[in-house]
Amino acid sequence: MSSGSTHTLVPGAASTSLQRPARGIWWHTARFARHKPLGMAGAVVTGVFIVLAVAGPLLAPFNPYALRPEHVLEAPNATFILGTDDLGRDQLSRIIYGTRASLYVGVLGALAGSMLGGIIGLITAFKGGVADSAAQRVMDVLMSFPMMVLALAMVAALGPSLLNAAIAVSVPFIPRSARTIRSRALSVKEAMYIESTKAIGCSDRRTILYHMLPNCLAPWLVVCTVQIASGVLVEASLSFLGLGVPPPEPSWGNMLVGAATKYVEAAPWMAIFPGLVITVSVFSFSLLGDALRDVLDPRIRTDR
Amino acid sequence: MTAYLVRRLLLFIPVVLGAALFVFFVMQVLPGDVAQLILGEEARASSVAVEQLREHLGLNRPLYEQFLSWLWGVLRLDLGNSLWTGRPIMDELIVRIPVSLELVSLGVILSVIIGVPAGIVSAIKRETLFDYAVRSVAYCGQAIPNFWLGIMVIITLVTVFRWLPPISYSSLIENPIENLLMMAAPAFVLGFRQTAVTARMTRSCMLEVLNEDFVRTARAKGLLERAVLLRHALANALLPIITIVFMEFAYLFGALIVLEHVFNLPGMGSFIVEAIYRRDVPTAQAIILFLALVVALTNLAQDLLYGLLDPRIRYS
């Protein structure tokens, strides 16, 4: 064996030259954009909506609550780019302000639901036994209601308000994410490294938090993005029925209530634009979600 | 098969009971005193009348007693009286169920006859223009809120075709042509998303199966391509496709709520929305339980169908 070849065989000796360069978040983002251009487009549009939600009051051209009797039902023009509604309020400003309410309910609801469901799934999978089967039966019951029906029942019981709408949206997501995370956690639980945490005497809490949780994070993230898309849709439906975000605060859903359907012939733009925005946002969330699923965890199929 | 059937039925009963329990207690939280709502102005005049009505409606009994008597009623198909009309809820429900059922069935039928072939062709002609078209439409179908699509369809029909939505509902039996004309637009809207989901699922299942060895074998022994695709590939891709069709069936009963509101159809969806607007607790309770029962039955039917189609499942 020549001395020239030994240094590649000795572990560690050549590590400086073979080690992967540290890759920052920008490298990963660029890679994601290259492999999943549609997913990146979804991420960018999602980012735009987040900016609108946060900085809406700075970006909106008009006061969304201001009534203008002289500008009622105006078609889109240079001043009011997306037209005005039956009370003369500027549609564009209302859509921009509505982003906040719609995303608040949709995103908060989906996050809260999938987080609670995730925790339930993780713990019951770890504990097993009676707790697990009891939780499973409760989830079966919750799953037996169509999503909209459950959200409707919750919002009817709680009464219309921004927070209540978010709570109502979150409930149907609990069993759906609990199931996905539970099935993942069950397979993680069998892994060798979980057995070794027991061998070195980790507490249950430590095993769950530091060893099981990080390994269940990828499917959880995927479930989250998928559910945010449905969350925005459920919010829109509830608000459309007048049971979600209470007026006068604008949301994409409640902009379609009443007047929008009453004036379909005279002022179709009242119905067209808010729905278009809902569609674009849901579309971009699901593009992002699908791309994340392919990258993070190609095995799982999330169910709705 | 019998053992499988029994096992599956034993799972069904607790879920339905749990659903009843859940609905009952969620509806109890509904704000506002029912007795006061019925009496309206009168309630402010005399609290004695409110108390009498509460006693009469059995609202002063302990909750568990109210729940058990309600459940007993449900088992005898007596859902109580509507607080709004005072008539038995069952009478109203029987009129409205066929409307929703027809709408959902039309939606499902539409999605199967369009979605499955589109998915198959899209999988065979992978990465072609047709495939891209199917996938884009499928993506849109899942993103567009169905009530908005409904409004858009109405706008188009009204402005382009000068068509006005009919004011009164005509039933399928009495006036089938009128009824189908009326149902066409909402069924299309309802089926759109379902078609998208079915097409996507069919495509991905077919792609998976087409890579299997038995498909290559079937081709190698010189079978007609049609036989390979239909009898070998599709037959094996069928199970997940059926799952998605059934799952969407449950979803559609939820989607119905908003859509019937848009198209002004007298089905279960508009019934539940009216009941909630009017704080008609017994009615809302009854409809929600009924919908849960439908979903539970759908799941049961799905599992039984699985058992029939795939013998392996019966023994697991």
Chai-1 contact restraints between the chains, C-beta under 6 A:
chainA,res_idxA,chainB,res_idxB,connection_type,confidence,min_distance_angstrom,max_distance_angstrom,comment,restraint_id
A,D140,B,V15,contact,1.0,0.0,6.0,A-B,restraint_1
A,V141,B,V15,contact,1.0,0.0,6.0,A-B,restraint_2
A,V141,B,G18,contact,1.0,0.0,6.0,A-B,restraint_3
A,V141,B,A19,contact,1.0,0.0,6.0,A-B,restraint_4
A,V141,B,F22,contact,1.0,0.0,6.0,A-B,restraint_5
A,S144,B,V15,contact,1.0,0.0,6.0,A-B,restraint_6
A,S144,B,A19,contact,1.0,0.0,6.0,A-B,restraint_7
A,S144,B,A292,contact,1.0,0.0,6.0,A-B,restraint_8
A,S144,B,V295,contact,1.0,0.0,6.0,A-B,restraint_9
A,S144,B,A296,contact,1.0,0.0,6.0,A-B,restraint_10
A,F145,B,A292,contact,1.0,0.0,6.0,A-B,restraint_11
A,P146,B,A250,contact,1.0,0.0,6.0,A-B,restraint_12
A,P146,B,F253,contact,1.0,0.0,6.0,A-B,restraint_13
A,P146,B,G254,contact,1.0,0.0,6.0,A-B,restraint_14
A,M147,B,G254,contact,1.0,0.0,6.0,A-B,restraint_15
A,M148,B,G254,contact,1.0,0.0,6.0,A-B,restraint_16
A,M148,B,I257,contact,1.0,0.0,6.0,A-B,restraint_17
A,V149,B,G254,contact,1.0,0.0,6.0,A-B,restraint_18
A,V149,B,I288,contact,1.0,0.0,6.0,A-B,restraint_19
A,V149,B,L291,contact,1.0,0.0,6.0,A-B,restraint_20
A,A153,B,V26,contact,1.0,0.0,6.0,A-B,restraint_21
A,A153,B,I288,contact,1.0,0.0,6.0,A-B,restraint_22
A,A156,B,I276,contact,1.0,0.0,6.0,A-B,restraint_23
A,A157,B,V26,contact,1.0,0.0,6.0,A-B,restraint_24
A,A157,B,V29,contact,1.0,0.0,6.0,A-B,restraint_25
A,A157,B,L30,contact,1.0,0.0,6.0,A-B,restraint_26
A,G159,B,P31,contact,1.0,0.0,6.0,A-B,restraint_27
A,L233,B,P145,contact,1.0,0.0,6.0,A-B,restraint_28
A,A236,B,P145,contact,1.0,0.0,6.0,A-B,restraint_29
A,S237,B,V258,contact,1.0,0.0,6.0,A-B,restraint_30
A,F240,B,F147,contact,1.0,0.0,6.0,A-B,restraint_31
A,L241,B,V273,contact,1.0,0.0,6.0,A-B,restraint_32
A,V264,B,I154,contact,1.0,0.0,6.0,A-B,restraint_33
A,V264,B,I155,contact,1.0,0.0,6.0,A-B,restraint_34
A,V264,B,V158,contact,1.0,0.0,6.0,A-B,restraint_35
A,E265,B,V158,contact,1.0,0.0,6.0,A-B,restraint_36
A,P268,B,I155,contact,1.0,0.0,6.0,A-B,restraint_37
A,A271,B,I151,contact,1.0,0.0,6.0,A-B,restraint_38
A,G275,B,W148,contact,1.0,0.0,6.0,A-B,restraint_39
A,I278,B,P145,contact,1.0,0.0,6.0,A-B,restraint_40
A,T279,B,A143,contact,1.0,0.0,6.0,A-B,restraint_41
A,T279,B,I144,contact,1.0,0.0,6.0,A-B,restraint_42
A,V282,B,A143,contact,1.0,0.0,6.0,A-B,restraint_43
A,F283,B,A143,contact,1.0,0.0,6.0,A-B,restraint_44
